[in-house]
Amino acid sequence: MAIVPYLVRLGISHIYASPIFTARSGSTHGYDITDANAVNPELGGRNGLVRLVGALREHGMGLVLDIVPNHMASAAPENAWFSDVLRNGRTSRHADYFDIDWDNDQPQLTDKMLLPVLAKPYATVLQSGELSLVFDRGRGEFFLAYFDRRVPLSPESQLTVLSAAGDGKPYDGDLTKIPATRAAHAVAAFDTKTEAGQKHMHELLEAQHYRLAFWQNAADEINWRRFFEISDLIGVKVERDDVFEASHALVFDLYREGLIDGVRVDHVDGLALPEKYGRQLRARLVELHRERPEGLNLGEPLIWVEKILADDEELEPAWQTDGTTGYEFINDVLRVLVDPAGEEPLTQFWATASGNDSGFDTYETLAREQILSEHLAGEFERICVLLNRLSNLRLETRDLTGVVIRRAIYALLVNFRVYRVYSRPGHVSAADLATLTTAADRARALLRPADHPALEALLGWLEGDYSSPAEESLLGTVIARFEQLSAPLAAKAVEDTAFYRYGRLIALNEVGGSPASFSLANEAFHNRMDRRNRTYPFALSPLATHDHKRGADARARLAVLSDHPEVLGTLARDVATTLQKIAQPDQQQIAPTDLLMLLQSALGAWPAGLDVDDGDGCALLKERLAGWQNKALREAKQHSNWLIPVTEYEAVAHGVLDSLFADSDLRQTLYQAVQRLSAPGAVNSLAQVLLQCTAPGIPDIYQGSEMWDFSLVDPDNRMPVDFAAHERVLDVEAPLSELLVHWRDGRVKQALIARILRWRHQNHEAIAGASYRPVQIEGPKAQHALCFARDSSAGTLLVVVPRNISAIVDGTTLLSPAKFWKKTVLKPDAPEQKPDQRAWTDLISDRVVQGGSAIAVGELLDAFPVALLLREATATLQ
């Protein structure tokens, strides 16, 4: 609550909070929910939430809540629903709350669910004495104990355990009253430090509704839906109406009571029926809208979905959301600042360094094959079994063997290029049909002709084709399983594998983007923003998130490499040469690809104000890079991995990082490269900020990123923010022109954000509902600027940002000299309109700019790197 006044002064309208539901003890993020109907006591509980919202309302602010309908923590006894399933199996009243395949083809898992929680193989753990029983008198239950994990036993097993006490006394049904000695005798009978205890424990475990297993078995044997490949998170069947209501009761109460104003839906592609969910959620919130406290029932409830869109993919309007959380916006803004001229030299340099001239598509395909075969094999096996059952229901497909079906579905999945489709039995949209057809065409080219009939049958099923009620019933499950597999496959193969293998320009390796798409021309950017304005004008517009691979300003700086690819080439060669000189004989070398990606990460992460001789600052940077490097090597799964880390190679890579900072020549070489990129990178950063705050959508400022954000992937991007320091900086009022001179401290970015957001708040009508119009630029440097207008009844906003001007940026003030722009002008009015001669007010520099048919770009950008002009303003800046 202490930071609320600062956020208000920054221009923030709503806090956008991570999940606040009760999560696993000590959770640092809240996505491992154990109780969806209670506010986490570790966050202050409901009373704390009420106090926070009270403080927000006092300042006219609201609260948007991140909700997690897709999964919960598979933790017992913290998760009461999940514990009840472990205790009672498929007879549990919560058995259908979770996506568990009770009727699977694995004999050892008949009517059981796999519980892959053991750190070692089952026999080893059983014989090691690490399994034991404990008696919880408060609960009146015996539990299986494995280190700090407590797993419930079936009700029948409570009798089995009690009878092991051997005193012959009857069981009266209330275990809270049994003598301590009797409980101790029962526990002792299952002491796995003895041979008899091991035998009793094994027999007891075999009688449970779960099968204890080595955690590595999950990839092959899992018979329930996980969140990606995380076995600590179990999929929830929110498509069931009873589960929807049970898991959203608190959300609805909070909205009704005016404690929240909207929701961000986490991982919507994990849901079996996203459209049904979106419509259901919208309907319930609209229904509750009129019950909200007076003064809070204006406007529709806000609903955003976390959804990654391919370049040519659109969010389905039938879902009835306000748009996505904006990964596509992050990548559109970045790519329009990337110089297309840098594509060929950077591509060639990467191909030479890696010894591989394949494009990103090949990297993605190989990563998909590995993830599907090694990490999601259990999920893949489940759909293969279902497809085999489906094929046997129709005469035309009964001769398709399980092996040939497996080859067909495998080929289709590795050639998919979107997260998922959304077909249902009897229905497939034109867009999904095109996606399936494209993937099938790619798969067909790789399959034997003898396998093509299986692929055609598979394609028909996924398009919703069925011929009997029995087929329809099974087909619904098949389609859901396919779609709920293709999404995590895309995420793990692309973002968490291929992104760490392909390093042509790692600024493009961002969540929701594709390194294959190098840059975006002005016209393409305008088309995408115009479409956004027409379809989802209130979608979120972030530049950073808790999931980003690197911060907005790190990406903006690295984008300058597209202007100056020689900087990366020279740096890599100089560093490699020095490393060879200082290497020991026969010392293992770091792979060139890992070195190149490390150097780019260092270039992007170097703080703007860090001096090369600042020992403490350099040590902190090295520590951050070491965390990134460790994750990058294991995610890439080439020279190390998470399953069995190759510590020898990791030590080699960490040694290179150590040398990069310990060797004065190497450190200086890196620092000089950073200096080449820093000033133009900062110009890119300010351009991103202006686009974020004025393009269609709602600006989403990630915590702390109002100052320079050179963060790396989590946990670096989730570090605590010193808001007190940020507030002190904002308290010092200074002209933007003065802050520009001291741009390295980040105050100019913060001040620019605050100025624009405050103006938006005071002049809501000038941006809400405004049209989007590309503005024509003419002259010899037209390709170096981007301009658009937002027209509304309140007037016209004119947005101007530079592109690819790194060669002429003044590193002292970030300004581009007017002479560079020569006779480059923009035409502020629409072609069909008569030129308006009225003057414009520059909302950034506070000066007046003469109107007319043309405005010189050099004149606009001679006082600040970007320009925001207003004509016929209805209010002035405060």
N, C-alpha and C positions, 0 to 999 in steps of 0.2 A: 504493500500500500504506500510505502514511503516514496516510490518512484512515480506515483500517479501525477502529482503536480508537474514533474519534469515532462512526462509524456504529453500532458495537455499543452505545455508551452512548445513542445516539438511539433504539435499539430495532429497528434494521434487521436482518432475518434473512438476506437475500440481496442481493448486488449484481446489478443488472439491466443488462447491458452492451450497448452498441452492437456491431455486427458486428466481430469481431476477425480476420477473414480478410484475406489480403493484398489490398489495394485499390490504386487508382491512386496513384502517388507524390504525397505531400502531401495525401491525402484528409483532410478534416476531420470526416467522419462514418462512413466505412467501408461505405456502401451501394453504392459503385461497385467491386465486387469483381473482381479479376483472377485470383485463384487461390483457389478454395473449399477447397483441401486443404492450406493452409499458414497458420500464424498470422503476421499482419503483422509483419515485422521492425521497422517504424517504431514498433510498440507494445511492442517487446521480444522478439518472437518466442515460440516455444514455451517457452523457458527462463523468460522473463519471466512467461508465463501460469502456469507451474508455481509460481513464487515467490509470485505473487499468491494463487493458490488455497491454497497452504500457509499464508499469513498469514490467509486467511479461515477455514480449518479450525481453526486455533489458537484462534480466537474463536467457533467453533461456527457460522460463517456459510457460505452456499452461493453459487453463481453461476448465474444464468440468462442464457442467451446469445441474442441477436437473430440470427436466420438469415434469409438472403435467397434463397429458392429460385426466385423469379420472374425474376430478371434478373442480368446481369453487365455489367461495363464493356465497351463496344465499343472497346477500346483495344489497339493493337498497337505494339510487340511485347510489352507487359506481360502481356496475356491470351494465353497460349499456345494455348488452344483456339480463340479467335477468330482469332488470327494464322494458324493452320493452315487455317481456312476461307477467309480472304482469299487464302492462298497456293495452295490446291488446289481451291477452289470446292466444288461439290456432291460431288466425289469424296473430299473430306476425311473422315477417320474421325470428325470432330467436326461435320460438316455438319448432322446431324440432332440435335445437341445444342441448336441454336438454332432459333427459330421463324421460318424464312426461307421465303418463297414463291418457289421457284425457277421454278415453272411458272406464271408470270403472263402477262397479256395485253399487256404492254408490250414491243414488239419490241426496244427499246434495252436491256431488262433480261432478255432471254432467257438463262437459266442464269447470270445475274449478280445480285449484290446491290447496292443503292444504297449509296454511301458518301458521305453529305452532310456533308463536313468542311471545305469551302472557304469562306473568308470572303467571297468574291466569285464572280461567275459563272465557270464553267470557262474560257471563252476569255480572259477578263481575267486570270485567275491564270496561265494557260499563257503568255500574252504578257508578263506582268510579270516573269518570271524567278524567281518565288517557288517554283516546283517544281524539284527537282533530284534527282540520284541520289547516294547515299552508299554506300561500301563498308565493311561491318563485317567485318573480318578474323577477329575472334573467332568469329563465327557462320558465316563463310564465305558471305556473301550480300550482294547488292546490294539496297538498299532505296530506295523512293521517300521523299524528304524534303520535308515541308511545314512550315516553321518547326520546332517541337519535336516534330512528329509523324513517326513512322517507319512506313511501310506496306510489307508484304512484296510481292514479285513472285512470279509463278508459277515453278516450276522451269524450264519451257521458256524463260521470259524471261531467266533467268540466262544461258543460252547466247546469247540474242539480244544482251544487253548486252555479254557478253564478246567476241563476234565483232566488235563495233564498235571494239575496240581496233585492229583492222586490221593486226596483225603476222603473221597467218597461222599462229601456233603452235596446236597442238592443245590441246583442253580435256581435262585428265586427271581431272576429276570432283572435285577437292579445291581449292576456291577459297581456302582458307586459305593455300595455298602459292604463289599467283600473285604475281609481282613487283609491287611498289608502282607502278612506272611503267605496267605494263599496266592495272592497275585505274584509274589516273588517266586514261589514254587513253580507257578505256571510259566513264568518268564524263563526260569532256569532250565526247564525241560526243552527249550528251544535255543539253548546256548550253542551257537555255531562254532565255538572254540572246541567243542567235543564232537566226536564222530556221531554219537546218538543224536545230539542236538542238530547237526547238519541234516541227518535223515528226517527228523521231525519237521525241520524248517522247510525242507524241499517239499515234503508231502503237503504241508500247509499252503505253500505258495502255489502248488499245482492246482489247489482247490479254489483259487481266487478267480475273479472275473477279469483279471489282467495277467499278462505274462511279462515278468521282469526280464530285461534284456540289456546287453551291452549297448551303449549309446550309438556306436557305429552301425549297429544293426538297423537303425531307423531308416537309413537311405534305401535299404533293400526290402525290408519287411513291413514298413509302417502300414497300418490298415485304418488310419484316420487322417483327416486333412490337417496339415500343419500350416502355419504362416511361413511361406517360402519353405526353407529347410530347417526351420527352428522348431525343435521338438518340445520346447518349453511353452509353445503357444498352440492351442488347439482351435480348429475351425468351428464356428458357430453357425447353426442352420437358421439364420435370421429370415430366410424365405418363408418359414413357418409362421403363421399369424400369432400363435401363442408365444413363440420365442421372441418375435418382434416386440410384442407388448411387454413381456417379462424383462427383456434386456434394455428397454427404453423408458421404463416407468419413471426413473429419476430425471431423465432428459426432459420428458414431457412436464413433469412437476416444476422443474427449474424454469422452463419456458413460460408456463402458465403463471408462475409467481413473479415473472419479470426479472429473474436472476441471470438469464442469458438472453441474447437477442438473435442468435443464429448458431449454426453448426458447420463444422468442417468434417466431412465423412472420410475417415482413413481407409485407404486401400479398397476402393469401391469395386475394383475388378476381382476381388476375392469372393464377392457375393455370387451366389448361383443366379439370382434374378435382380440385377441392378435396377432395371426399369421399374419393376414392381416395388422395389425398396424405395426408390426415389419418389414415386408417386404416393406411396403409402406414408412416407415421412412428411412430404409436403401436405397431404390431406390432414394428417393429425395435427401438425403445427398450425395450419390455417384454422382448423377447428378450435384450437385452444387460444387463438389470437385474441378473440373478443373477451376472454376472461382475464387478460393481463391487466395489471394496475393501470389506472387512468394516467394518460400521458405516455404510455409505452405501447399502446395498441395501434399506432399509426404505421402504415407500410407493411409489406409482406415479410414473413420470416426469411432469413438469409440461409441458404443451403449451398455449400460448395463441396465438390467431390475431389479427392486426390486421385487423379487419373492422368496417365501418360498417353499423349496423343502422337501418332505418327504424323509426318509432314502433311499428308493428304487426308488425314482422318479428322472427323468432326464429332463433337460430343452430341449424343442423341437428344434432341429437344424433348422427346417423350419422357425423359427422366424427370423433367420439371425441376431442374436445379438452376442456380444462378451462374453456373459455370464451373470451371476447374480451379484448383489451387494455383495454377499458373506456371507449371514447368515449361510449357511451350512458349510462354512469354519470355522467360529467362533466356531461352535459346534464340528466339527471334531477335531480341535486342542485342545479344552478343554477335550473332552472325552478320547483322547489318553493319557492324563496326569492324568486321574482318575484311581485309583487302583481298579480293579474288586473285590479284596478281601474285600473291604468295603461295597459292596452292601448288603450282608445279614445282618450284624449288624446294618447298618443304616436303612434298611427296617424294621427290627424288632423294633428298637427304635421308629421309626415314628409310626408304628402300635400301639405300647403300649401307646405312648403319646397321639395319636389322638383317640384311641379306635376304629380304623377302619383299618382293614388289607387289604382293597381293593387296587389294583394297580392303577396306574395313568389313565388307560383306563376308569375305572369306574368314576373317577373324571371328566374326559373329557366328558363322556356321559351325566352325570348329569348337567354339565355346559351348554352343547349344548341344552339340553331340556329347561333349564331356559332362555337362551338367545333367543331361537326360540319362546318360548311362551310369553315372557314378553318384550323383547327389539327389536326384529325384527318381531313382529307379523304382522305389516302392510305389510312388504315385503312378509312374508309367505302367507298372505291372497291373495295377488296379484297373486301368482303362483297357488294357489289352484283354484281361479276363472278361470284362463286360462286353467288349466288342465281339469276342468269340461266342459269348452267349447270344448276342444279338444276331450274329450271322446264322446261327442254328435255327432261328425262328422263321426263316424264309427259304423256300426251296431254291431260289436263284443264288443264294449265298451260302448254303449249308456246306458246300465243298471248299469254301475258303478256310484254309487251315489257320490255326493260331499263329504259326510261324510267319505265314505270308501277311496276315493282318498286322502282325508286329512290325514287319519291315515297312509296310505302307504308312502306318501311323507315325512311326519313327521318322520317316522321310518327310512327312508333312510337317511335323513339329519343328524339325531342325530348319525348315525352309519358311517358317512363319515369320512375318516381319512387322506384326503388330502384337499388342499384348493379348488381345482375344477378340472373338466375335460374340454376338449375342442372339444366336438363333434359338429356336424352340421347335418342338415337334409340330410340323405343319406350317412353320413360318420361318422365313429368312429374309432380311432386308436386302435391298440392292447393293448397299455398301458392303455388307457381310458376304454376300455372294461373290462380289468382285474380289474380296480379300481371300476367300477360300479358293477361288479359281486360280488366282495368282500363285498361291502357295502350292496348289496341286500341280500347276504347270511346272514349277521349279522342282517339285518332288518327282514328277513323272520322268523328267530328263535324267534323273539319277537312278531310277529303279529299272530292274529288268522288265522287259515286255511281259513276262509271265506274271509279274506282280501288279500290272496295271488294272486288271479287273478288281483286285482288292482295293486299290486306290479309288477307283470309280465308285465302288460300293460305299467306302468310307466317306467320300465326298457327298454322296446322296444322303447318308445318315446325318452328317453334320449340317446339311441344308434342311433338315427336318423331315425327311422322307420316311414314311412308315406305311404299312399295309394292314395292320391289325391292332386291336386294343392292347394285346400283349406286347407288341413291338413298340407301340406308343409309350407305354409305361416305362419300359426299359430304356427306350431312346432318350427320354427326358434325363435320366440319370447319366447316360453316356455323354450327352452333350454337356451337361453341367461339369462332369469330371474332366472332359477335354478342355473346356474353357477355364476351369479352375487350375488346370495344369499349365496351359499355355502362358498364363500371366506370370506365375513365379518363374517359369522357365525363361521368359524374356528378361525379367528383372535380374536373375542370377547370372544368366549367360552374358547379357549385354553390360549392364551397369557394374556388376560385381565380378566380372571376369575379363571380357574383351576390352573394356575401358582401361584395364591395367596391363594390357598387352600391346595395345596399339597407341603409339605416341607421336603421330605426325604433328599435331598441335593440341596439347592436352587441355587447352581452354575449351575445346569443343567436346571433351569427354564429360559432359554434364548430364545429370539426371533429366530425362525427357528429351535429350538431344541425340544426334547421331554424328559421330566424327566423319562419316561419309559425306555429309552435307557441309561443305566448307564455309560458304558465305551466302549472304542474302542481298540481292540487288534492291535498290530503292523501290522499284515498282512492285517487287514481290512482297516487301515489307508493308507497303501501303495496302496491297490487296489483303494481306492477312489482318492488318489492323482494321480495315474497313469491314471485313467479314466479322471480326470480333465485335465491333460496335453494333452491327446489325443483329447478331445472334446472342451474344453474352456480354452486354456492356458493363455488367457488374461482376464479371469474373475477377479473380484476384490477380494482381500484377506484382509479383515478388522479383527481387534480384538475388535473394539469398534465402535459404531454408535450413532446417535442422538436418536435412539429408543431402545438402549440396556436396559436391566433390571438392570444390574450392570456392572461396569467397568471391563476391562480385568484383572486387577491385583487383584480386589476383587474376581473374579471367580477363578483365579489361586490360591489364598490363601485358599478359601473355598474348592477347590479340595483336599487339604491336609487332610481334614476331612475323605476322603476315606482311607487314610493311618492310621489315628488315630481317629476312630469314638468315642473312649472313651472320647476324649476332649469335644465333644459336649454333650455327656451323662452326664459327670461330671458337666459341666457348667450348664446345664439345671436343674439338681437336686439341685445343690448348690443355684442357684438363686431362684428356687421355694421354697426351705426351708426358705431362708432368707425373701422372700416376705410374706410367711405365718406368720413369727414371727413379722413382722412390720405392718401387716394388722390390720385394725380396725375391731371390732366385726361386723358380718353381712355384711361386705363389699363385694361387687360383685367382683369376681375374673376374671382375663383375661383367655380366653380359652387356654388350653395347646398348641394347634396348633399355635395360634397367638404369644404366648410367644416364641415358638421354632423358628419360622420364624424371629421374632424380634432379637433373639440372633444371629442367623446366619447372618442377615443383619449387625448387629453391628460388628461381627467378620470380615466381609468382608470390611466394610467401614472405619474401624479405620485406620487413616493415619499412615504410617510406622514410622514416626519420632515423633508421638504424645506421650508425657509422661503422665502418669496417673495423675500427680499432676498439669498439665497445665490446669488451670481453664478456660481460654478463649478458648483454643483449644477443650477442652471437651464440652464446651457450644456450640461451632459451630457444632461439631459432633452430639450432641443431637438434635440441630435444624434441621440438615439434616435428621436424622433418624425420627424425628417427621413428616417431610414432606412425607417421604416414608411410614411411618406407617399409616398416614391418607389416602393416596392413596391405600395402600394395603388392608385396612379394607373395603373400599368402593368397590374396584374392586372385592374382594372376594364375596361380596353380601351375606354374612352369618350373621354377627353380625352388619353390617351397610351397607349402599349403597349410591350411588350418588343421587338417586331419592328422598329418604327421609332419610337423615343421622340420625343414632341412636346416638345422642350426648352423652347419658348417658354411653353407652358402650365405645364410643371413649374416653371419659374422663377417664374411668377405664384403658384403654390401654395406654393412654398418661401418666397416673399416674405411671404405671409400668416403662415406659421409664424414667420418672423423677427420680424414686427411683434408677434405674440402675446407674445413674450418681451422685445423691445426697448422697446416702449411700456409705460410703468409702469402706466397705467390699464388696459390690456388684461391685463397680467400679474396685476394685483391682482384684476380681475374674474374671471379664471380661478381664481385661488387661493381666492377666497371661495366659489366653487362647489364646489371640491374639499373645502373645510372642511365644507360642508353634508353631503357624502356620506361623509366619511372614517370617522367614528365608527360610524354604522350599517353601513357597508361592512365594518368590522372585525368587528362582531358577526356579520354574514353569513359572514365568513371562518372564524371560530371554529366556527360552526354547520356549515359545510362539512367542516371537519376532523373534528368529532365524528361526522358521518354517514359520512365516508370510513372511519374507523377502527372503526366498530361495525356498519354495515349489512352485509348478506351480501356476501362477496368478500374479497379480499386487498388491503390498502392498498398502493398503489404511490406512493411519495414521490419525485417527480422531483428531480433534483439541485439542491440549494440552495433548493427551495421550502418547506423547513421554516421558513424565515424569510419575511417578506412577499414576495410574488411579484407585482410589477406589470409584468412583462415584456410585450413586444409580440411579434409574429410573428418567426420566424427572419429574421436571425441574432440578434436581441435575446434570444430565449429560449434561446440556446445559448452565451451568454457564459460565460467561466470563472467558477467559484465560489470565493470566498475561504473555503475550508473551515477554515483556521486561525482566522480570525475567528469563524466559527460555533462552533468547538470552544471557544474562549476564553469565548464567551457561555454555552455550556452548562456550563462549569466553574463558573460563578458560581451556586451554589445559592440560590434565593430562593423564597419562597412565591408561588403563582400570584396571590394577592390583591395582592401587591406588584408583580409584573410587570404586572398589569392596569392599574395606575396609569400605568405607563410603556409603554403598549401600542404607541405609535408606533415603538418600536425593534424590534418583531417578536419579542422574546424570549418573549412570552406564547404565541405560536403554536408556537414551537419547543418550549417546555416542555410545552404541552398534548399535542403529538404524542408527545414522549418518554414522558410519563407513561402515556398510553394504550397505546402500543406495548410498553412494558416490561411493563405489566400483562397484555397479551395473551400475551406470551412466557412469563410465569410461570404463566399460568392458561389454557393452550391449550384445555383441555377445556371451559372455560366459553363459548367462542366457536365452536370447530370443531364442526360438527354441531348447533349451536343452532337452534331454530326461529325463525321471524319472526312476530311478532304485533302488529298495530296496537293501540294503547292509546287508549281512548275519552277524549276531553276534553270537559268540559261547562262552561258558563258564558258570560258576555257577551263574553269575549275568546278563546273557543275557537279561532277561525279564525287566531289569531296564534301558535299553538304547534303543534308536530309532536312526536308521541311514539310510540315503539314499544318492544316488549320482545323480548329474545332469551332464550328459555328453554332450559335444558339440565339435565343431571343434576347439574351443579355449582351450579346456582342460576339466578337471573334477573337479567339486566341491563336497566335501564330507561334509555332514551335520550330526552332532552328538549331541543329546540332552539326558539328563538323565530322567528317569521316576521313580516316587514313591521311592525316596531316602530320605524322610524326616527324617528318624531315624538317619541318619549319616551326615546330613548337618552341617557344621561348621557355626554357627550363626554369627561369626565375619567376615568371608570372603566368605561365601556361597559355599565353596568348599567341594567336597566329597573326603575323604582320599583314596589314591591310593590302600591301602591294602584292602579296601572294595571290589574293583573290582577283586581282586585276579588274576586269569588267564583268565579273560573275554577279548576277542579280537574281532575285526571286520575284515572282509575280503573285502578290498576296491575294488578289481577288480571283474568283472563279472565272474561267474563260468567257462564259456567257454574260458576265456582269460588267457594267461600266466601272472603270477604275475609280475607287473612292479616294478622294484627296485628303481626307481627315487624318490627323496625326495618330500615331501609336504611342502607347506608354510601355516602356520596357520594364517589366515587373522585377527584373533582376538588378539592373543598373539604375533604376529610377529615373532614367532620362526620357526625353521625348524624341521620337523618330518620325520624320516627315513621311506622310503617306504618298500615294500616287500609284502609277501603274507598275513601277519597279522599285525595289529597294536593294541597295548594294549589300551583298553579304559581308564584305570586308568592313563596312560601317557598323554592322550589327555585332560582329565578333571582335571588335577592337577594344572593348571594355571588359568583356568576360568571355570565357571559352564557348558558352552557349547563350542563346537568347530566347526570351519568352515575352512576346508582345501582346498587348491587349488594346483593342479598339472598342470604344463605347463601354467602358467599364462602369459598373453600377456601384462600385465601392473601391476604396483605396486601401493600400497595405497599411497595417498598423505597425 
